[in-house]
Amino acid sequence: MWKWLHQLARPERLYHVCGRFIPWLGILGLACLLIGWVWGFGYAPPDYQQGNSYRIMYIHVPAAIWSMGIYSGMAIAAFIGLVWQMKMSDLAVAAMAPVGAVFTFIALVTGSAWGKPMWGTWWVWDARLTSELVLLFLYLGVIALYNAFDDRRLAGRAAGILVLVGVVNIPIIHYSVQWWNTLHQGSTNMQQTIDPSMRYPLRWAIFGYLFFFITLTLMRLRNLILVQERLRPWVAGLVNKERRG
């Protein structure tokens, strides 16, 4: 296990491994999203209280779930990078941050659109919404901090520290509906509270977002590796090979 992980710490090895997985993960993500969205938007029955407006959850809920999941993954990568000084971990953080920021933005926008018919307003300074907005600012802060330094090692260290400091916001988002009296609905137990005809397409959408996130992250990671290793012989060989092809 450790030997395999050590192999992935080599930029050239990681670049080629990412390339092998990207097409398959992209196809899986597209298939899951198509199944989830076609089923959810086209065939799931209307909700007895919300009518058809609940269908936005097939976009909102997966984005909200993985906005926190991606940040947690960044925290793990940042911890590895700071403790074991693995450069590829710093690049993983940089690769994940823009994807997480987009997912968080989608969660906020669709949450506001869902809140308008339910609450009568686009936005309230609700604990869940506010903490999710803080998460977006954390993502943007990590992106800005990573790009503020010319020294990539210093940039990775600074961004990693911010990620680890900001991870305290994740349990706040998750438990905000329990800790405070908010307009946002409580955490939903999909096994018991959602009818299977609505639950199954939501699960497909959640997995679709996951595979889509991994695909985009691996694509960004490959680009970051090429930028960082652009002076290495293996990158020059790769460029020459592409030109001949």
Disulfide bonds with the S-S distance in Angstrom:
none
